[in-house]
Amino acid sequence: MRLADTRKTRFLVRTLLAGLAGIWAVAATAQTAEPPTADLRLVPQNQAQIKLSFAPIVKEVAPAVVNVYASRKVVERRRVSPFFDDPFFRRFFGQPGRGLDKPRQRVESSLGSGVIISQDGTVITNHHVIKDADEVRVALSDRREFDADIVLMDERTDLAVLKIRGEGPFQSADFADSDSLEVGDIVLAIGNPFGVGQTVTQGIVSATARTQVGVTDFQFFIQTDAAINPGNSGGALVDMSGKLVGINTAIFSRSGGSNGIGFAIPAHMARFVAKAADQGGKVQRPWLGATVQLVNAEIAEALSLDRPRGVLVTAVFDGSPAQEAGLQVSDLVIAIDGKEVTDPNSFGYRFATKMIGEATHFLVLREGREVEIPISLKPAPETVPRDTRELTEFSPFEGTTVMNLSPAVAEELGLEGPFEGVVIAEVNRGSTGDRVGLRPGDIVRGVNRKVIGSTRVLEEITRTPQRVWQLDIERDGKVSQIILRG
């Protein structure tokens, strides 16, 4: 072959390879230019991607986030001077009721945020934002204001549902699957911090199942470093698809401002409460009829586990769904419907977000074997009439409301069994019961060495003046004795 032909061949080969390289580069560019799927998580690859903005998400979600203004009227009786308690001074300055101790009315107000979750004007917010409110107003991002009705309040989850008094449709936010959230995901917090107006902050998910926060009965929070401040309560925590993953509810702070540790109630719990509002305005949770405890390192070693996991069943009550399903003491519950259970708080959250009438499946370890147990979700029964009574006679119980204990009452108050006796359901602020230190959830086991088996018996005892009161009160499973002079 001549040298000229060889050079010509090499030139053609190089040209062909260059062409193929160009095609591959174009194909690769076209492939990376495709929008990522919802499940694909990417980090910025170049300067152009770093300059991308969250503005489209904010424009979509912000109109669904509202400011919530709650107010209540408080009546106080104010004396001009303590000397007016003396009959001598009353002779000169008048008797009570003549202007010297007139009731004074003042208005307490609170500020928070909320999220519109349906076009008819249904709003979800925090219970503590509207607690004891006489009037509630919401302000939209376009500065329109409306009165709102309270549809449902659930203190145990710190959630409440409102209904805007106005003609829709209103722009609303869609719930996301909060279980799909992962540590490191980017989130936006939208609310009204310090009353300065609607504000958006950005951060990442720091943890997805915080259970030692102590804000609600069902502790299972999304933790984020997106700045959350007073006034953000009830506002939206949204993901990068613009969907609601949580309701901002609390911060960890020694100064009152954001320290980069904020907590949100997962969308699953918010959706559960919102559905309860649609179905009659009352939260009705399923009853298991069993108690569980944390598995520590010692228990894990005794059970031959490689690490602490799940929750250990410590009691199963007669006639309960747990007993009917065959759950046994010493069973180790490791998952509910395929979702891992790590401690009693995560167990309570997983079970409490199930709807009555459905079925759930426990995965338990029993004698080293995995066993799946289907459990029917039923409401807690009221085995005895609650016979609610407000105690007004002068006694240590003055100002309290009491009920006969049953599984239904225990579930409402967040108590565990056994389900017998008399429980304090409410304590009026400033009452004798309040000053004595009684709290909702306290169980009255005895008064002056007499066993209290019903609200009727307790009310009869309070009608008789006593020089000494001896109270046996059970709180958090421990019975304490209180002795008071009459």
Secondary structure, DSSP 4 states (H G I P E B T S, - for coil): --HHHHHHHHHHHHHHHHHHHHHHHHHHHHHHHSPPPTT------SHHHHT--SHHHHHHHGGGEEEEEEEEEEEEE--S-GGGGSHHHHHHH--TTSSSS-EEEEEEEEEEEEEE-STT-EEEE-HHHHTT-SEEEEE-TTS-EEEEEEEEEETTTTEEEEEESS-S-----PBP-GGG--TT-EEEEEE-GGGS--EEEEEEEEEEEE----SSSS--EEEE-S---TT-TT-EEE-TTS-EEEEEEEE--SSSS--S-EEEEEHHHHHHHHHHHHTTS----EE--EEEEE--HHHHHHTT-SS--SEEEEEE-TTSHHHHHT--TT-EEEEETTEE--SHHHHHHHHHTSPTTSEEEEEEEETTEEEEEEEE-EEPP--S----EEE-SSSTTTTEEEEE--HHHHHHHT--S---SEEEEEE-TTSHHHHHT--TT-EEEEETTEE--SHHHHHHHHTS--SEEEEEEEETTEEEEEEEE-
